[in-house]
Amino acid sequence: MFAYLKGKVQSVKKDIVVLDVNNVGFLISVPEGDAEKILNSGNEEIKLNIYTDIKENNISLYGFLDAESLSVFEKLIRVSGVGSKMAKGILSFMTPQEICIAIANEDNEILTGVPGLGVKTAARIILELKDKILKEDISSLSSSKSKVKTKTNTTENEAILALKVLGYSQQQIIDELKRIDTEGMKVEEIIKKVLFNLNRN
């Protein structure tokens, strides 16, 4: 229904923003981190990427300052047992990059640190989203006009693309790859090894 809404901030509460768009006030639910950023920025006009949640008796708007948060939100709500409120809660507690890293590392402990997120739901998130995080995002990046200019093999290039989705710079990734013997390793194994080294540093 809406790709984004741009307007003047009328009020900001814990996780709610009232946005005036051409004299129409939109009540938009946002992650707490985004609400803090909006409140602290002092900007009168902002742009929010929008997800419209349509239920039988209710229409709710969820807004995000960046496209990455919206993308992760849309992936989370596809998981069985994860609704819009829970997905927003996860994004209030963790950044999109931290969520992707936790999923890639199959780290139940970090996910269950989110208030209201149980072990079974965390396991489902990892099970249902792991391939999407590591494959769908790689595919979308591979089809773009930008090319990864490295001398690495195809497997390493795929790992680089996946790690860039998680928020790491190409130089960080390449520096870690130089320390790893990737011969015979699968993409997933390379990603896990690089993530382990980066998080340890």
Rosetta blueprint (number, residue, H / E / L):
1 M L
2 F L
3 A L
4 Y E
5 L E
6 K E
7 G E
8 K E
9 V E
10 Q E
11 S E
12 V E
13 K L
14 K L
15 D L
16 I E
17 V E
18 V E
19 L E
20 D E
21 V E
22 N L
23 N L
24 V E
25 G E
26 F E
27 L E
28 I E
29 S E
30 V L
31 P L
32 E H
33 G H
34 D H
35 A H
36 E H
37 K H
38 I H
39 L H
40 N H
41 S H
42 G L
43 N L
44 E L
45 E E
46 I E
47 K E
48 L E
49 N E
50 I E
51 Y E
52 T E
53 D E
54 I E
55 K E
56 E L
57 N L
58 N E
59 I E
60 S E
61 L E
62 Y E
63 G E
64 F E
65 L L
66 D L
67 A H
68 E H
69 S H
70 L H
71 S H
72 V H
73 F H
74 E H
75 K H
76 L H
77 I L
78 R L
79 V L
80 S L
81 G L
82 V L
83 G L
84 S H
85 K H
86 M H
87 A H
88 K H
89 G H
90 I H
91 L H
92 S H
93 F H
94 M L
95 T L
96 P H
97 Q H
98 E H
99 I H
100 C H
101 I H
102 A H
103 I H
104 A H
105 N L
106 E L
107 D L
108 N H
109 E H
110 I H
111 L H
112 T L
113 G L
114 V L
115 P L
116 G L
117 L L
118 G L
119 V H
120 K H
121 T H
122 A H
123 A H
124 R H
125 I H
126 I H
127 L H
128 E H
129 L H
130 K H
131 D H
132 K H
133 I H
134 L H
135 K H
136 E H
137 D H
138 I H
139 S H
140 S H
141 L H
142 S H
143 S L
144 S L
145 K L
146 S L
147 K L
148 V L
149 K L
150 T L
151 K L
152 T L
153 N L
154 T H
155 T H
156 E H
157 N H
158 E H
159 A H
160 I H
161 L H
162 A H
163 L H
164 K H
165 V H
166 L L
167 G L
168 Y L
169 S L
170 Q H
171 Q H
172 Q H
173 I H
174 I H
175 D H
176 E H
177 L H
178 K L
179 R L
180 I L
181 D L
182 T L
183 E L
184 G L
185 M L
186 K L
187 V H
188 E H
189 E H
190 I H
191 I H
192 K H
193 K H
194 V H
195 L H
196 F H
197 N H
198 L H
199 N H
200 R H
201 N L
